[in-house]
C-alpha cells in the first residue's frame, strides 16, 4: 500500500442479525450486486457497485468476529501503524472497543472517539 492512501477509508461494513435480508434491501435500494463470502456455516456478502462490480462494502452477520458489533455502518480507516494509532486513541480520550484482530496478514481494531462515534482503524501489512 502506498503512503498516499493512509487516512482514507479502506472499507465499509455493516454487521446485522440477518445479513441475507439486509443485503437484499441494499441490492434493491442502491443497486449493489452481491458476492457471497463463505464464513463456513453461513455467508457474509461483499457488496459490489453496479457498473464495474468493484467491491465497495460488506454486509455481514453479527456472528464470529462481528458478534459484538452494533448494527451500524462501520468505516475502516487506513493507518500507517496500528499500535501507534491505538496509543493515540487512548491518549486523546478515545476507547479501544476490540483487541487488535487479524484479517489475513492485515490488522484492525474497532475504536470509539471521545464523542462516542465508532469506527475501525486498519493497517495493511
Secondary structure, DSSP 8 states (H G I E B T S, - for coil): --GGGTTSEEEEEEEES-HHHHHHHHHHHH--EEEEEE-SSSEEEEEE-TTT--EEEEEEES-GGGTT--SSEEEEEE-S-HHHHHHHHHHTT-EE-S--EEETTEEEEEEE-TTS-EEEEEE--
